[in-house]
Each structure stands twice: as structure tokens, then as C-alpha cells.
Amino acid sequence: MKHYIEITLLPSSDINLFSLWSKVFQQIHLGLVEMQDDQGRVPIGLSFPEYVIGEKYSLLGDKLRLLADEATLSQFNATKWLSRLSDYMHCTSIRSVPEKITGYAIYQREQPKTNKERLARRYAKRHNIDYDTALLCYGEMADKTIATPFIRLKSLSGGNEFCLWIKKTVVTEPSGSTFSSYGLSAVSTVPDF
């Protein structure tokens, strides 16, 4: 991971930052799907340099980095995937990762158990039972607030909207080099700078 492209989101009166994240990330995801190998692995990792972790909430910021080797980033061609959003974002050319970095980070998908009603609907559908019976399975589960930031996406296969929660973990040593079609991984690191 010696090179990167940085995308800066430029919200305007036309579109807010959350909607813009959805549109930009959907396009990046489509491009990464095109680069998957036979096992669904992708050689490009994502990082969010303005990610802020808080007790009650966290923020992604307005920057996204795609990290890989120079040839892979050239092949990906981010400007092609983001061309229809060019008025709302700025995409740099391929740059070298600085010599001095602050460390490494793992950005992974987090799938929190958000609320019992949603879980019961899902359980009822998967097990072909009625909603009230499924709701009993979750008893007195309290709704909880999730501090992890997310991007709202739409599944192109099923048409359902979902939240892609993104958790950051700071680590000291690099590991792995393959990522999911979201550019995330539970074990592979990206340079943090």
C-alpha cells in the first residue's frame, strides 16, 4: 500500500453530506466489485482520514482514501466511476503514501444488533413465522444507540436500503492486503496518516 487517491466530498445546497456519502460510496463499491477475484477479495483498501471516534457518536468526515499499489489504482480509474458526481467531489491523482505515517488502521464493517423490531421482522421472514412470534424471541431487548458512523446504501440485488457501519481500530503493525468489495476488512490494515 504505497499509493493512494484522496476523494474530498463537497456538499452543497443541492445535496447534504450524508446523501453525498451514499452516492459516492455506492459508485466506489461498484468499481470494487468489478475488481474482485474468484474469492471476492479486492486489492484496494479504504480509509477515512477524518474519522472521529466519540462516546455517543462518531464521524466519517468528508474525505475518503483508496489505498493500493500504483498500477491497481490506475486500473481502478476512480474518475470514471465518479464522473457523474464530479460537481460534488474532488478526486486527486495517484499520490505516494508519505514516509512518516502515524500508524495503521483497520476499517471493518460492523453489524450491530440495532433494535428488536427490525430483528424480529428479519427473523420472521427467514424462518417463515409471524412477526409477533418472532418478536417474542427478542423479549425485553432494549434499543441501543450505535456510536459507529455509517453510510446508508441501497442493495442493487435486493433493492433494500441498509446501513453500512464502519468501525476503525488503530493498530501498530501492518497486516493483510485484501479487502471486501466495500474496501473494508476485519484483519487487513491501511496506513494511517
N, C-alpha and C positions, 0 to 999 in steps of 0.2 A: 504494500500500500504506500507507494511513493508519490502518487499524484492524486489530485482532486479537482473537482469542479464545484464552485460555490454558487448556489442559487439564492437570491435575495427576493423575498416577496414584497411587492409594492402595493399595499391596499389603497384603494381609492374610494370615492363616494359611490362608485358602481358596485363594489364588492368588498365585503369585510374580510378580515384576516382568516377567520375560521373557514369561510366558504372558499377562499383562495387556496388554503392548505388542502382542502378536499380535492379541488380541481388539479392542482399541481401534483399532488401525491398520486392521484389516480393515473395520470399520464406517466409518471416515473414507474409506477407499478407495471403498467402495460409494457413499457420498454424492458423492464427487468424480466418479465415473463418471456419475452422474445429471446432473452439471453440464457435461459435455464438449460442445464444439461439434462441427461436422462434421469437423474435422481432429483430434479427440481432445485438444484443448487445454482447460485448466481455468484460470479466473481466480483461483484460490486457491493460495498457496504455503505450504509448511510450514517451520517452523524448530524446532530443538531447543535451547532456551536453556541447557541444562546439558550440552551436548555437550562431551566432553573428548577431545582427541587425544593419544594416547600412542605411544611407540615400539613396544611389544609389543601393546597393545590400546587401544581407545577405548570410551567410554561415551556412551549417549544421554541418561542421566539419567532423570528421571521427569516431565518437562514437555514439552508439545507446543504449539506456537502455530500457528494458522491465520491467515494474513495476506491481506487484500484490502481493498476498499472496504466501507463500512458496509452498503450495500444488498446486496452479494453475500454477505456473511456472514449477514445476516438471511435471505436466500433459502436459503442452505445449511442453516440450522437444525440446528446441531450437537447440541443436546439431543435432538432427535428421533432422530438416527442413533445416539446413545449412550445412549438411555433404558434399555436392558436392562442396562447396565453402571454405572448411577448409584451403586450401593453401592461401587464400586471406583475412582471418579474424581470429580474436581471440575471443573466447567466454568464459567468466568467468563462474564459478559455481554460484549457487544462493548465494547472499550475503544479509545481513541486511542493510536496509537504515540507514545511520548514525543518531545519536541522534540530532545533530545540522545540520539543513538544512538552506539554505538561504531564503527559502520561498516556494511558489507553482507556478506552471506554467500550463497554458492551451495551448496545442498544437492542433490546429484545421486546417482542410482543408480550404484553401481559393480558391475561384473560380473567379479570376479576369476576367474582360472583356478585353481581350488582343488586338485583332485587328479586324477591321470591316470586312475584307475579310473572316476570319475564322468564324465570327459570321454570316455573310451573307450565307456562304456555309451551315452552320448548319440550319439556318432559312429556306433556300430554300428546303433542304432535308425534314425537319419536316413538312413544310406546302405545299409541292408538287408544288412549284413555281420555275420559272427560277432564276438563280443566279443574273442576272442584276436587276431584280425587287427587290429581297431581298436586294441587295446592296444599293438600293435607300432608304430603310428603315433606314439605319445607317448613311446616309448623310455625313456630314463632321467630323465624329468622328475621332479624332486623335489617332494614335497608341501611346500606352504609355508603358513605361518601368516598369516592376514589380520588386520591390526590394526584395520580399519574395523569399526565396530559394525553390527549387523544386526538385523532383525526377521524372525522366522520366520512365513511366511504360507502359506495354502493357496489354490491356484488354484481358483476356483469353476467355471471352464470345464473344466479337465482333472482336477481333484482332487489334483494333485501338490503336495507341500509344497516350498517353496523359501525361500531366504534373500534378503531384500532388504537388501543392503549399502548404507549411506548415508554418503556422503563429504561432508565440509564443506570448503569453500575460502573463505577470507576475502579479500574484495576491497575496493577503496577507492571505486569508483563504482557506482551502481545501473545495472542493465541489464535489459531484457526485462520482461515481465509475464504470461507464460503458462507453465503448468506441465503436467506429465503427470497422469494420473489417480491418481498417488501423491503429488501435490503437490510433486514434485521437478523439477529442470531442470538441464541442463548449462550454461545461459547466463543464465537469469533469476535475479535476486538478491532477497533479502528483507532488511529492516532487521535489524541485529544489536544487541540491547540486553538 
